[in-house]
């Protein structure tokens, strides 16, 4: 049976789960919710970089992204930060939808899947 590696498992989620060479990140949110959507997105992507590196991979190995924005009007601003972060010709498949997030101060949440 293949091993499942869970990073910082908690009662309701883990910081990351690795299985069969795939790394699954949870819905990441900004640590400082007083910032605008660009700053929140940058913070989330910084966290993603750290978690991917911890699991021996990086953003060049992204497969899928799911993005939730509080207001669809913020999508262009979020996309500015997102596209600058992505490697050239390395965009994953992606969905981006408007959603009511867990905390009213959250403007964006991003969930990623990568391979090693």
N, C-alpha and C positions, 0 to 999 in steps of 0.2 A: 504494500500500500504506500502511495506517495505521501511524503510529509507536507503538511500545511504549516507554514510559518506565519504567526500572527505577531505584529508589532504593537506593543502596548495595548493588549486586549483589555477592554473594559466591560462593564455590565451590558451596554447596548451596542458597542462598536469597537473595532480595532483601528489603529492609526494606518495600518496597511495589512494586506493579506497577500502572501506569495504562495503560488501553487503551480507546479509544472512549468516553471519559467515565466509565468505571468504574474504581474504585480498589480493589485487592485487597491486604489486609494479611495477613501470615503469621500463624501461630500465635504470638501474643505471650505471653511469660511474664514474671514478676516479676524485677526486677533484684536485689532482696534476698529471697532464699528463706528467710531466718530468720523472716520475718513470718508471721502467720496468714493464713487464706484471704481475709478481708476486706481486709487490707492488700495482699496480693498482687493481688487483683482491682482495687483502687483504682489501684495502680501500673500495671497492664496498661491500664486505661482511660485513664489519663493519657498513656501512650505512644501509644495509639490516637488520642487527641485531637491530639497533636502531629503524627503522620504524616498524618492526614486534613487538617489545616490546611496542611501542607506541599504537599499535592496540591490545594489550593483547594476543599475540601469540609469537612463536619463531621458530627457524629453525627445531625443532623436528616435526613441523606440516606442513612442505613443501609438496606441491603436484606436482608442475611443475616448471621447469626452462628452460628458453630460453637463450642461450649464443651465442654471436657473438664475434669472434676474428678477429683482423685485418689480422693476418697471421696464417694459420693453423699450421705452424711450432712452434707457441707459445702455442699451445693447451696442450702439456705435462706439461709445466711450470705452466700454469693456473690451470691444473688439480691437481697439487701438492698442491696448496693452497686450491682449492675447496674441495678436498677429506679430507684434514686435518680439514677443517671447518665443514663438514657434521657430524651429529651425527651417531654413529654406527648403521648400518642397517636402516638408515633414508634417503637414497637417493631418491629424487623425480624422476618422469619421466623427461627426459631432451632431448633437442636438442642443438647441438653446430655446428655452421657453420662459415665459413669465410665470412666476409662482409666488404665493404667499410663503415666506420663509419663516423658520422657527422663531426668530427674534426680529421684531420690527426694524431694528437698526441694521440688520444684514441687507446688503444690496445685491450680493452675488454669492453663489455657491457653485463649486466646480468639483466634479467627480471624474477621475481618470483611470484608464487601464493601459498598462504598458507591458512589453515583453522584455526579457533579458537578452 
